[in-house]
Amino acid sequence: MSLLVLNFETRLGGCRADGAEPAEISGRVAVGLVADRRASAKHRGMDESSAVVRIWRGAIRTGDRDAYARYIEETGLAEYRDTDGNLDATMLMRDRGDGTTEVLTVSRWRDRAAIVGFAGDDIERAVFYPEDDRFLVERDEFVNHFDVVG
């Protein structure tokens, strides 16, 4: 594990009401622990060049963002990571500005056969959990799979 640190420098765009120039901001932000997945995959004898990425999309109410993130961390992401052949799993969120937040779950797998251990024989169908109806305002019933080629 290593700490991912981002150095940034930016100039705020737009015009200020008082006519002053936009401020410049710079700094350093530690964004969290990052596992070296390539090292761990090689250590487990997996060839990442044959990996498959599984992507699911849905949407929630923006006010449910933190609760949903905790819920999915404890259910879907935990189950992904506990399944043999899973290389990693991540959830991404993007506020749409209309009171909803788009959600993507992205997981990488050794191969399609490993995905069966998580999703069952029909790996194209999305997997849902008991509280999903409470949170989801949109959901894809099917997932997309992509072969890692580079």
Secondary structure as the mmCIF struct_conf table of DSSP 4:
data_model
#
loop_
_struct_conf.conf_type_id
_struct_conf.id
_struct_conf.beg_label_comp_id
_struct_conf.beg_label_asym_id
_struct_conf.beg_label_seq_id
_struct_conf.end_label_comp_id
_struct_conf.end_label_asym_id
_struct_conf.end_label_seq_id
STRN STRN1 SER A 2 ARG A 11
BEND BEND1 GLY A 14 GLY A 14
TURN_TY1_P TURN_TY1_P1 ALA A 17 ASP A 18
HELX_LH_PP_P HELX_LH_PP_P1 ALA A 20 ALA A 23
STRN STRN2 GLU A 24 VAL A 34
HELX_RH_AL_P HELX_RH_AL_P1 ARG A 37 HIS A 43
TURN_TY1_P TURN_TY1_P2 ARG A 44 GLY A 45
HELX_RH_3T_P HELX_RH_3T_P1 GLU A 48 SER A 50
STRN STRN3 VAL A 52 ARG A 61
HELX_RH_3T_P HELX_RH_3T_P2 THR A 62 ASP A 64
HELX_RH_AL_P HELX_RH_AL_P2 ARG A 65 GLU A 74
TURN_TY1_P TURN_TY1_P3 THR A 75 THR A 75
HELX_RH_AL_P HELX_RH_AL_P3 GLY A 76 ASP A 82
BEND BEND2 THR A 83 THR A 83
TURN_TY1_P TURN_TY1_P4 ASP A 84 GLY A 85
STRN STRN4 ASN A 86 ASP A 95
BEND BEND3 GLY A 97 GLY A 99
STRN STRN5 THR A 100 TRP A 109
BEND BEND4 ARG A 110 ARG A 110
HELX_RH_AL_P HELX_RH_AL_P4 ARG A 112 ALA A 119
BEND BEND5 ASP A 121 ASP A 121
TURN_TY1_P TURN_TY1_P5 ILE A 123 GLU A 124
STRN STRN6 ARG A 125 ARG A 125
TURN_TY1_P TURN_TY1_P6 PRO A 130 GLU A 131
HELX_RH_AL_P HELX_RH_AL_P5 ASP A 132 PHE A 135
STRN STRN7 LEU A 136 ARG A 139
BEND BEND6 GLU A 141 GLU A 141
STRN STRN8 PHE A 142 PHE A 142
STRN STRN9 ASN A 144 ASP A 147
#
